Amino acid sequence: MSAIVYYLVLPLVYLISWMPFWLMYLVSDVLYLLVYKLIGYRTGVVYENLKNSFPEKSEQELKHIQGQFYKYFCDLVLETLKTLTISPRTLQKRVRFVDISAFKKFYEVKQSVIIVMGHLGNWELGGARFSQSPYHQLYVIYHPLSNPHFNRLIYHMRTRLGNKLYAMNETIRGMIKNRDDLTATAFIADQTPSPKGAYWTQFLNQDTPIFTGTAKISRKLNFPLIYVNITRPKRGFYDVHSEILIENPNLHSEDEISELHTRRLEKDIMRDPALWLWTHRRWKHKRT
């Protein structure tokens, strides 16, 4: 059955991917009406997340952010499919590196780095664009899908331009194996970990568990942390901002590292909340 579904969906996926951007965004506008206005996909989850994250905002303000988020969410889904066929030239036009000096600094001294970021802005287009940079080999950590057909599609989508992947449970083993290569390993650190063994802090006004893997691995390998934020100056165009967050992780505790990257991401979410992935049940766990 999974193979049948895959081969039925695949032509539509590629049809969207081959669309010119202007037509894709018309499709996205229709998708917004279906997903948000008609179906109401996870609207309860999104509104509750926004309400708890911004208790100072009125219902009208929260509804406005929610509407802006769903418009962006539909763009994000279709733009992600676009990475299946997008050309390097189009990527360079659509995704701009505002400042890549942090990577250049460590590249010149042959130092591998860890990228820490969140589900803010289009991380898929940002990753694809990084494949065209002259510096580190990018490795992206991913969670393999249970459906082998769609898993191969996602794998192809993320590696076709030269990036490489680590399966989540193979990350530390792979990084140790490749430690003599010049790599940048991207950790998307705002996912929901098991509460057991997580670092707990206040994030967006809520008690939140944070993955400790970023901190543990950066200290174990002594890889500097570069924080990356992706903004959207206008529809269909992105700016990638990067800065050195921690140059020497061994001078910091794991908790300090977790706190630093969490606070940095929180600042950017509060600046442009519509670009964060509010559909996730980020706060489903409670501290015990």
C-alpha positions in Angstrom: 0.0 0.0 0.0 2.8 2.4 0.9 4.3 1.9 -2.6 1.0 2.6 -4.3 0.5 5.8 -2.4 4.1 6.9 -3.2 3.7 6.4 -6.9 0.3 8.1 -6.9 1.7 11.2 -5.1 5.1 11.4 -6.8 3.9 13.0 -10.1 2.1 15.7 -8.1 5.2 16.3 -6.0 7.3 16.8 -9.1 4.6 18.9 -10.8 4.7 21.4 -8.0 8.5 21.3 -7.9 8.7 22.2 -11.6 6.2 25.0 -11.3 7.6 28.6 -11.8 7.6 30.4 -8.4 4.7 32.7 -9.4 2.4 29.8 -10.1 3.6 27.9 -7.1 2.6 30.8 -4.8 -0.9 30.9 -6.4 -1.2 27.3 -5.5 0.0 28.1 -2.0 -2.7 30.8 -1.7 -5.4 28.2 -2.5 -3.7 25.7 -0.1 -3.9 28.3 2.6 -7.6 28.6 2.2 -8.0 24.8 2.4 -5.6 24.2 5.2 -6.4 27.1 7.5 -9.9 28.3 6.6 -11.6 25.1 5.5 -9.9 22.2 7.3 -8.4 24.1 10.2 -5.3 21.9 10.3 -4.0 22.0 13.9 -5.4 25.5 14.5 -6.1 24.6 18.1 -2.5 23.6 18.7 -1.1 26.7 16.9 -3.4 29.1 18.8 -2.6 27.5 22.2 1.1 27.6 21.5 0.9 31.3 20.5 -1.3 32.2 23.5 1.1 30.6 26.0 4.1 32.0 24.3 2.8 35.6 24.1 0.5 36.1 27.1 0.8 39.9 26.7 -0.8 39.9 23.3 -4.6 40.3 22.6 -6.7 37.7 20.9 -6.7 39.9 17.8 -2.9 40.0 17.7 -2.6 36.3 18.2 -5.1 35.6 15.4 -3.2 37.9 13.1 0.1 36.0 13.8 -1.8 32.7 13.4 -3.1 33.8 10.0 0.4 35.0 8.9 1.9 31.7 10.1 -0.5 29.6 8.0 0.3 31.7 4.9 4.0 31.1 5.5 3.4 27.4 6.4 1.8 26.7 3.0 4.7 28.5 1.2 7.2 26.5 3.3 5.7 23.2 2.2 5.7 24.0 -1.5 9.1 25.6 -1.3 10.5 22.5 0.3 9.2 20.4 -2.7 11.0 22.9 -4.9 14.3 21.7 -3.6 13.8 18.5 -5.6 14.5 20.3 -8.8 15.8 23.8 -8.0 19.0 24.9 -9.8 22.1 26.3 -8.0 21.7 29.5 -10.0 18.1 30.0 -8.7 19.1 29.1 -5.2 21.8 31.8 -5.3 19.2 34.3 -6.5 16.6 33.3 -3.9 18.7 32.7 -0.8 21.4 35.2 0.1 24.2 34.8 2.6 24.2 38.1 4.6 27.4 37.2 6.4 29.3 34.0 6.1 32.5 35.2 7.7 32.0 32.9 10.7 32.4 29.9 8.5 35.3 31.4 6.6 37.2 32.0 9.8 37.1 28.4 10.9 37.5 27.1 7.4 40.8 28.9 7.0 42.2 27.2 10.2 40.8 23.8 9.1 38.3 23.7 12.0 35.0 21.8 11.8 31.9 23.5 13.3 28.5 22.8 14.6 25.5 24.8 13.2 22.7 25.4 15.7 19.4 26.7 14.5 15.6 26.2 14.8 12.6 25.6 12.6 12.6 29.3 11.8 12.5 30.4 8.2 13.0 27.9 5.4 15.7 25.6 6.7 15.4 23.3 3.7 16.2 26.1 1.1 18.9 27.4 3.5 20.5 24.0 3.6 20.4 23.6 -0.1 22.0 27.0 -0.6 24.8 26.1 1.8 25.8 23.4 -0.6 26.9 26.2 -2.9 29.2 27.8 -0.4 32.9 27.5 -0.8 33.6 26.4 2.8 32.6 23.4 5.0 30.9 20.2 3.8 27.4 20.4 5.3 26.0 17.4 7.1 22.3 17.6 8.1 20.9 15.4 10.9 17.6 13.8 9.9 15.0 11.4 11.2 14.6 8.5 8.7 11.0 8.0 7.6 9.3 4.7 8.2 8.1 4.6 4.6 11.2 3.6 2.6 9.9 5.1 -0.7 9.3 8.6 0.8 12.5 8.2 2.8 14.5 7.8 -0.4 12.8 10.8 -1.9 13.7 13.0 1.1 17.2 11.7 1.1 17.6 12.5 -2.6 16.0 16.0 -2.0 18.5 16.9 0.7 21.7 15.4 -0.9 21.2 16.1 -4.7 23.3 19.3 -4.6 26.1 17.9 -2.5 25.0 18.0 1.1 25.3 14.9 3.3 23.1 13.4 6.0 23.5 11.7 9.4 20.6 9.6 10.6 19.7 10.9 14.1 20.9 7.8 15.9 24.2 7.7 14.0 25.2 11.4 14.5 28.0 11.1 17.1 29.4 8.0 15.4 29.4 9.7 12.0 31.0 12.9 13.4 33.8 11.0 15.1 34.4 9.0 11.9 34.6 12.2 9.9 36.4 14.3 12.4 39.4 14.7 10.1 37.3 16.2 7.4 36.2 19.8 7.3 32.5 19.7 8.2 29.6 21.8 9.4 27.0 19.6 11.1 23.5 21.2 11.4 21.6 20.7 14.6 18.0 21.9 14.6 17.7 22.2 18.4 14.1 23.2 19.0 12.5 19.8 18.6 10.8 18.0 21.5 13.1 15.6 23.3 12.1 13.0 25.9 11.8 14.8 29.2 14.1 12.3 30.8 17.7 13.6 30.6 16.6 16.8 28.9 17.8 20.3 29.9 14.8 22.3 31.3 14.5 26.0 30.9 12.0 28.8 30.2 11.5 29.2 26.5 8.8 31.4 25.1 7.3 31.8 28.6 6.9 28.1 29.1 8.8 25.3 31.0 10.5 23.6 28.1 12.8 20.5 27.7 15.8 21.1 25.4 17.9 18.5 23.6 21.3 18.1 25.3 22.9 16.5 22.2 24.1 19.8 20.7 25.9 20.7 23.9 27.3 17.2 24.6 28.7 16.7 21.2 30.1 20.2 20.8 32.0 19.7 24.1 33.1 16.1 23.3 34.6 17.2 19.9 35.3 20.8 20.9 33.7 22.1 17.8 32.7 25.8 17.8 29.0 26.6 17.5 27.8 28.9 14.8 24.2 30.1 15.2 22.2 30.4 11.9 19.0 32.4 11.5 17.0 32.5 8.2 14.9 35.6 7.6 12.4 36.4 4.8 12.8 40.0 3.5 9.9 39.2 1.0 8.0 36.3 -0.3 10.2 33.7 -2.0 13.5 35.3 -0.9 15.6 34.5 2.2 18.6 35.9 4.0 20.9 33.6 5.9 22.5 35.2 8.9 25.3 33.5 10.8 27.3 34.4 13.9 29.8 32.6 16.2 27.9 31.7 19.3 30.5 29.7 21.2 34.1 29.6 20.0 35.4 27.1 22.6 32.7 24.8 24.0 35.0 23.3 26.6 35.0 26.7 28.4 31.2 26.2 29.0 29.1 23.7 30.8 26.5 21.7 28.8 23.7 23.7 30.5 25.4 27.0 29.6 25.6 25.9 26.0 22.0 24.8 25.9 20.9 28.1 27.5 22.9 30.2 25.1 21.5 28.7 21.9 17.9 28.6 23.3 18.0 32.3 24.2 19.4 33.2 20.8 16.6 31.4 19.0 14.0 32.7 21.3 15.1 36.3 20.4 14.6 35.7 16.7 11.2 33.9 17.1 9.9 36.9 19.1 11.1 39.2 16.4 9.2 37.4 13.6 6.9 34.8 15.2 5.1 33.9 12.0 8.2 32.2 10.6 8.4 29.5 13.3 6.9 26.1 13.1 3.9 26.4 15.6 2.1 23.3 14.4 4.3 21.0 16.6 3.2 20.0 20.1 6.4 21.5 21.5 5.2 21.6 25.1 3.5 18.2 25.4 5.8 17.2 28.2 5.8 18.5 31.8 8.7 18.7 34.1 8.5 16.0 36.8 
